[in-house]
Amino acid sequence: METNGYIQKPLDFSDQSLKGYSRFLSTHYRKPERFTFDYLKWQYVDNPAGRAVRFDALYRGEMVAHVATIPLRAVIFGKEEKWLLLVNAMTLPEHRRKGVSVSLAANIEQMGRERGCTFIIGIANRNSTPAYVKGRQMELSTTLDARLGLGMPNKEDVPEEFYDFRVLWDEETLRWRLKIPGGRYWRWVKKGRSTLFAPSGKPGIKIVMGNLSDSDVGEALPLREYTGMPLNLWIGKDPAIRWGISPFIPIPDWLKPSVLNFLFKDLSGQNRSLRNKRILFQCIDFDAF
């Protein structure tokens, strides 16, 4: 399809196309170590929940925009549903404010509905949030917490039904998630639960990726190892954590590499909202550590 000189193209998972996306994203995000061919094949093709839902925009034969989402499963308001996580979105500066990304997003939403996806979630920084809220009518539901401390946060013992929204992982999807190229993970086990960790890339600090059932994690992930990383960085949202009595301190916005805003858009036609709801969202649910 063509709009105002921009040709929009849907899915293409050939090796040649993946290599092209790698060059495009590496150049314009300036992260060649992340957006490799292997990384995009893992992210776009190998996901057992389904292949990526994405659209590109070409202008005069050259790619100028790329927006991609991946399907996952979650429980929202007590019902298991399939949804889309926004993972990569780039429009070249000279083609912004021309409606290109908004049009691509509309196509993704339509394709997502056709594939049975009922909502979209994106994690956006301060600069990009207005474009999603105004241009794509996404809801700014909440801002993720980022805290640094020793040990683990003090959390109330609540049933899964306590949460209005939580991402679902099973052994198959978790095995895929933890096979991210270049990833390194280990776990600490207590009372049938596994807390997953990853290196942060900062001296002395490791990431708390999430806390999951042992039956979902399986036996492939190594048990706790000595890492020389005494501090834990917790990023996410969990209303069951009692931060007032946890040995963690909030990281000020000015020290964060990015303020992480949780954006939501319902595709079910029910006009649902997650603002002021009980959201469980862990680092493993969205980030590429």
C-alpha positions as CSV (number, residue, x, y, z in Angstrom):
1,M,0.0,0.0,0.0
2,E,1.1,3.6,-0.7
3,T,0.3,6.8,1.2
4,N,1.8,10.2,0.3
5,G,4.7,8.6,-1.5
6,Y,5.4,6.1,1.3
7,I,5.1,2.5,0.5
8,Q,4.2,0.3,3.5
9,K,5.2,-3.3,3.6
10,P,4.2,-6.0,6.1
11,L,6.0,-9.1,7.3
12,D,9.1,-10.4,5.6
13,F,11.2,-12.9,7.6
14,S,13.7,-13.9,4.9
15,D,17.4,-13.9,5.9
16,Q,18.0,-11.1,3.5
17,S,15.3,-8.9,5.1
18,L,16.5,-9.6,8.6
19,K,20.0,-8.6,7.6
20,G,18.5,-5.4,6.2
21,Y,16.7,-4.7,9.5
22,S,19.9,-5.3,11.3
23,R,21.7,-2.7,9.3
24,F,18.9,-0.2,9.6
25,L,18.4,-0.5,13.4
26,S,22.1,-0.8,14.1
27,T,22.9,2.4,12.2
28,H,20.1,4.5,13.5
29,Y,20.0,3.2,17.1
30,R,23.8,3.1,17.1
31,K,23.8,-0.3,18.8
32,P,25.4,-2.8,16.4
33,E,26.2,-5.1,19.2
34,R,22.5,-5.6,19.9
35,F,20.7,-5.5,16.6
36,T,22.5,-8.4,15.0
37,F,21.0,-10.9,12.5
38,D,20.9,-13.6,15.3
39,Y,19.2,-11.2,17.7
40,L,16.4,-10.2,15.2
41,K,15.9,-13.8,14.2
42,W,15.5,-14.7,17.8
43,Q,13.1,-11.8,18.5
44,Y,11.1,-11.8,15.3
45,V,11.0,-15.5,14.1
46,D,11.8,-17.9,16.9
47,N,9.2,-16.8,19.5
48,P,7.0,-19.8,20.3
49,A,4.1,-17.4,20.9
50,G,4.2,-16.3,17.3
51,R,6.2,-14.3,14.8
52,A,6.6,-10.6,15.0
53,V,3.8,-8.3,13.8
54,R,5.5,-5.4,12.0
55,F,5.4,-2.9,9.2
56,D,8.1,-0.9,7.3
57,A,7.8,2.3,5.3
58,L,9.9,2.9,2.2
59,Y,10.4,6.2,0.4
60,R,11.9,6.2,-3.0
61,G,13.0,2.6,-2.5
62,E,14.8,3.2,0.8
63,M,13.6,2.1,4.2
64,V,12.8,5.1,6.4
65,A,10.7,3.6,9.2
66,H,10.4,0.3,10.9
67,V,7.9,-0.6,13.7
68,A,7.8,-4.1,15.2
69,T,5.8,-5.9,18.0
70,I,6.0,-9.4,19.3
71,P,3.2,-11.5,20.6
72,L,3.1,-12.7,24.3
73,R,0.4,-14.0,26.6
74,A,-0.9,-12.5,29.8
75,V,-3.8,-12.5,32.3
76,I,-5.7,-9.3,32.2
77,F,-8.7,-8.8,34.5
78,G,-8.8,-12.5,35.2
79,K,-8.7,-13.7,31.6
80,E,-5.8,-15.2,29.6
81,E,-5.2,-13.2,26.4
82,K,-2.7,-12.8,23.6
83,W,-1.1,-9.3,23.3
84,L,1.6,-7.4,21.5
85,L,4.7,-5.9,23.0
86,L,6.3,-3.0,21.1
87,V,10.0,-3.8,20.8
88,N,11.5,-1.8,18.0
89,A,10.4,1.5,16.5
90,M,12.5,3.8,14.4
91,T,11.6,6.6,11.9
92,L,14.4,8.6,10.3
93,P,14.4,12.2,11.6
94,E,13.7,13.7,8.2
95,H,10.5,11.6,7.9
96,R,9.0,12.3,11.3
97,R,5.9,14.4,11.9
98,K,4.5,13.2,8.6
99,G,2.2,10.6,9.9
100,V,4.4,7.7,8.8
101,S,4.8,5.9,12.2
102,V,1.1,6.6,13.1
103,S,0.0,4.8,9.8
104,L,2.4,1.9,10.5
105,A,1.0,1.6,14.0
106,A,-2.6,1.5,12.7
107,N,-1.6,-1.3,10.3
108,I,0.0,-3.3,13.2
109,E,-3.0,-2.8,15.3
110,Q,-5.3,-4.2,12.6
111,M,-3.0,-7.1,11.9
112,G,-2.8,-7.8,15.6
113,R,-6.5,-7.9,15.9
114,E,-6.6,-10.4,13.0
115,R,-4.2,-12.6,14.9
116,G,-6.2,-12.5,18.0
117,C,-4.2,-10.0,20.0
118,T,-6.4,-7.8,22.3
119,F,-4.0,-5.1,23.4
120,I,-0.6,-3.5,22.9
121,I,2.0,-2.5,25.6
122,G,5.0,-0.3,25.0
123,I,7.7,0.9,27.4
124,A,8.7,4.5,26.4
125,N,11.1,7.1,27.5
126,R,10.2,10.7,28.3
127,N,10.9,12.0,24.8
128,S,9.0,9.4,22.9
129,T,6.0,9.1,25.2
130,P,4.1,12.2,23.8
131,A,4.2,10.7,20.3
132,Y,2.6,7.4,21.5
133,V,0.0,9.1,23.7
134,K,-1.0,11.8,21.2
135,G,-0.3,10.1,17.8
136,R,-1.3,6.6,18.7
137,Q,-3.8,7.2,21.5
138,M,-1.9,5.0,24.0
139,E,-2.6,5.4,27.7
140,L,0.2,6.3,30.0
141,S,-0.9,3.8,32.7
142,T,2.0,4.1,35.1
143,T,5.8,4.7,35.4
144,L,8.0,1.7,36.2
145,D,10.0,1.7,39.5
146,A,13.7,1.6,39.4
147,R,15.4,0.8,42.8
148,L,18.8,-0.3,43.9
149,G,19.6,-2.3,47.1
150,L,20.8,-5.4,48.9
151,G,19.0,-8.7,49.0
152,M,15.4,-8.8,47.7
153,P,12.4,-6.5,48.1
154,N,10.0,-7.3,50.9
155,K,6.8,-8.6,49.2
156,E,3.5,-9.5,50.6
157,D,2.3,-13.1,50.0
158,V,-0.6,-12.5,47.6
159,P,-2.4,-14.8,45.2
160,E,-2.0,-14.5,41.5
161,E,-5.6,-13.2,41.3
162,F,-4.5,-10.1,43.2
163,Y,-3.1,-8.7,40.0
164,D,-5.2,-7.0,37.3
165,F,-2.4,-7.7,34.8
166,R,0.5,-10.1,34.8
167,V,2.5,-11.6,31.9
168,L,2.4,-15.4,31.5
169,W,5.5,-17.5,31.0
170,D,5.8,-21.3,30.7
171,E,8.8,-23.5,30.2
172,E,8.7,-23.2,26.4
173,T,8.4,-19.4,26.1
174,L,10.8,-18.9,29.0
175,R,13.4,-21.1,27.3
176,W,13.1,-18.9,24.2
177,R,13.3,-15.7,26.3
178,L,16.5,-16.8,28.0
179,K,18.1,-17.8,24.7
180,I,18.6,-14.1,23.7
181,P,21.9,-14.0,21.9
182,G,24.7,-12.9,24.2
183,G,22.5,-13.3,27.3
184,R,23.7,-14.7,30.6
185,Y,21.3,-15.7,33.4
186,W,21.3,-17.6,36.6
187,R,18.7,-18.3,39.4
188,W,18.2,-18.4,43.1
189,V,15.7,-20.9,44.4
190,K,13.5,-20.5,47.5
191,K,10.2,-22.2,48.3
192,G,9.4,-23.4,44.8
193,R,10.2,-20.0,43.2
194,S,13.1,-19.0,41.1
195,T,14.5,-15.4,41.1
196,L,16.3,-14.8,37.8
197,F,19.3,-12.6,37.6
198,A,21.4,-11.1,34.8
199,P,24.5,-8.9,34.8
200,S,23.8,-5.2,34.4
201,G,27.0,-4.2,32.7
202,K,27.8,-1.9,35.6
203,P,30.4,-2.8,38.2
204,G,29.0,-4.5,41.3
205,I,25.4,-4.5,40.1
206,K,23.1,-7.3,38.8
207,I,19.6,-7.1,37.4
208,V,16.7,-8.8,39.1
209,M,14.9,-10.1,36.0
210,G,11.9,-11.6,37.8
211,N,10.5,-14.1,40.2
212,L,8.8,-17.2,38.6
213,S,7.6,-20.6,39.5
214,D,10.3,-23.4,39.3
215,S,8.0,-25.5,37.2
216,D,8.1,-22.8,34.5
217,V,11.8,-22.1,34.8
218,G,12.8,-25.8,34.4
219,E,16.2,-27.2,35.1
220,A,18.3,-25.7,32.3
221,L,19.1,-22.4,34.0
222,P,22.1,-22.5,36.3
223,L,21.7,-22.1,40.0
224,R,23.0,-19.2,41.9
225,E,26.7,-18.4,41.3
226,Y,29.2,-16.1,43.0
227,T,29.3,-13.0,40.8
228,G,31.0,-10.2,42.8
229,M,27.8,-8.2,42.2
230,P,26.4,-7.4,45.7
231,L,23.9,-4.8,44.6
232,N,20.6,-5.6,43.0
233,L,18.8,-3.4,40.5
234,W,15.0,-3.9,40.4
235,I,13.0,-2.4,37.5
236,G,9.3,-3.0,37.0
237,K,6.0,-2.6,38.8
238,D,4.6,-4.7,41.7
239,P,2.0,-3.3,44.1
240,A,2.6,-6.2,46.5
241,I,6.1,-5.0,47.3
242,R,6.4,-3.0,50.6
243,W,9.2,-0.6,49.6
244,G,9.0,1.2,53.0
245,I,10.6,-1.8,54.7
246,S,12.7,-3.1,51.8
247,P,16.5,-2.4,51.7
248,F,16.2,-0.5,48.4
249,I,16.4,3.1,47.5
250,P,14.7,4.7,44.5
251,I,16.9,5.8,41.6
252,P,16.3,9.5,40.9
253,D,15.0,10.2,37.4
254,W,18.1,12.3,36.6
255,L,20.3,9.3,37.3
256,K,18.3,6.9,35.1
257,P,19.3,6.3,31.5
258,S,15.6,6.7,30.7
259,V,12.3,7.2,32.5
260,L,10.3,4.1,31.8
261,N,6.6,4.8,31.1
262,F,4.2,1.9,30.8
263,L,1.9,2.6,27.8
264,F,-1.3,0.6,27.1
265,K,-3.8,0.5,24.2
266,D,-6.8,-1.8,24.2
267,L,-7.6,-3.5,20.9
268,S,-10.6,-5.5,22.1
269,G,-13.2,-2.8,21.6
270,Q,-14.0,-2.8,25.3
271,N,-12.2,0.5,26.0
272,R,-10.3,-1.1,28.9
273,S,-7.7,0.8,31.0
274,L,-4.8,-0.2,33.3
275,R,-4.4,3.2,34.9
276,N,-4.5,2.8,38.7
277,K,-4.8,-0.9,38.4
278,R,-2.6,-3.6,40.1
279,I,0.1,-4.3,37.5
280,L,2.8,-6.9,37.8
281,F,5.5,-6.2,35.3
282,Q,9.0,-7.6,35.7
283,C,12.2,-6.9,33.8
284,I,12.0,-10.2,32.0
285,D,8.6,-9.1,30.6
286,F,10.0,-6.4,28.5
287,D,13.7,-5.7,28.5
288,A,16.6,-7.2,26.6
289,F,19.2,-7.7,29.4
